[in-house]
Amino acid sequence: MNKTYYNPADLKNFTKISEWNEELGTKFFDYYGKVFEDGALSSREKSLIALAVAHVVKCPYCIDAYTKDGLERGITKQEMMEAVHAGAAIESGATLVHGVQMMNKYNKLSM
């Protein structure tokens, strides 16, 4: 049997976090629900953003949830992959731009 640290079945129990702190759990889920309503961005666009962010923060639960959500909203596999690449590009750029800090420190120390 193939076991991983993350159990996909745990995703359906996410709402149970409110059991240990009802006030904060309720506030979180109210906020979460409000964020994903249509606004200046459509809920479809927000789903794509969430999918990209899920990959950047490496949350398998979120990846599962927003892949499913995207499919339900008619998001194509090409759109999903393009969103993932956009997230990867930002994550890569954020890593590489910190190379300037390293370069500056190197130059200062090697004088």
C-alpha positions in Angstrom: 0.0 0.0 0.0 1.3 3.4 -1.0 1.1 5.8 1.9 2.0 9.5 1.9 2.1 12.1 4.7 -0.9 13.9 3.1 -4.1 11.9 3.1 -6.4 13.1 0.4 -9.4 12.0 2.5 -8.4 14.7 5.1 -9.5 17.4 2.7 -13.2 16.6 3.4 -12.5 17.1 7.1 -11.2 20.6 6.7 -14.3 22.2 8.2 -13.6 20.3 11.4 -10.9 22.8 12.4 -13.7 24.9 13.7 -14.4 22.2 16.4 -11.3 23.3 18.4 -12.0 27.0 18.0 -15.4 27.7 16.7 -15.1 31.5 16.7 -11.9 31.6 14.7 -12.9 28.7 12.4 -16.2 30.5 11.6 -14.4 33.8 10.9 -12.0 32.0 8.6 -14.6 30.2 6.6 -16.8 33.3 6.3 -13.7 35.2 5.0 -12.7 32.4 2.7 -16.2 32.1 1.2 -16.4 35.9 0.7 -13.0 36.0 -1.0 -14.1 33.5 -3.7 -17.3 35.3 -4.5 -17.6 37.1 -7.8 -16.2 40.6 -7.5 -13.8 42.6 -9.6 -12.5 39.1 -10.5 -14.8 36.3 -11.4 -14.9 33.2 -9.2 -13.4 31.4 -12.2 -10.4 33.7 -12.3 -10.0 33.4 -8.6 -10.0 29.6 -8.9 -7.1 29.8 -11.4 -5.2 32.1 -9.1 -5.8 29.7 -6.2 -4.6 26.8 -8.2 -1.3 28.6 -9.1 -0.8 29.7 -5.5 -1.5 26.2 -4.3 1.4 25.0 -6.4 3.7 27.8 -5.2 3.0 27.0 -1.5 3.0 23.3 -2.4 -0.3 22.4 -0.8 -1.5 19.0 -2.1 -5.0 19.5 -0.5 -5.4 22.9 -2.3 -4.1 21.4 -5.6 -6.7 18.7 -5.4 -9.4 21.2 -4.3 -8.7 23.8 -7.0 -8.2 21.3 -9.8 -11.6 19.9 -9.0 -13.1 23.4 -8.6 -11.5 24.5 -11.9 -13.0 21.5 -13.8 -16.4 22.3 -12.3 -16.0 25.9 -13.6 -15.0 24.8 -17.1 -11.4 25.7 -16.8 -9.4 23.8 -19.3 -6.2 21.8 -18.6 -4.3 24.3 -20.8 -5.5 27.2 -18.7 -4.6 25.3 -15.5 -1.1 24.5 -16.7 -0.6 28.1 -17.8 -1.6 29.3 -14.4 0.8 26.8 -12.8 3.6 28.1 -15.0 2.8 31.7 -14.1 3.1 30.8 -10.4 6.3 28.9 -11.1 7.8 31.9 -12.9 7.0 34.2 -10.0 8.4 31.7 -7.5 11.6 31.3 -9.6 12.0 35.0 -10.1 11.6 35.6 -6.4 14.4 33.1 -5.7 16.7 34.5 -8.3 16.2 38.2 -7.4 17.6 37.3 -4.0 20.7 36.4 -5.8 21.3 40.2 -6.0 21.5 40.2 -2.2 24.1 37.4 -2.3 26.1 39.3 -5.0 26.0 42.5 -2.9 27.2 40.6 0.2 29.9 38.8 -1.7 31.2 42.0 -3.2 31.2 43.7 0.2 33.0 40.8 1.9 35.5 40.2 -0.8 36.8 43.8 -0.9 
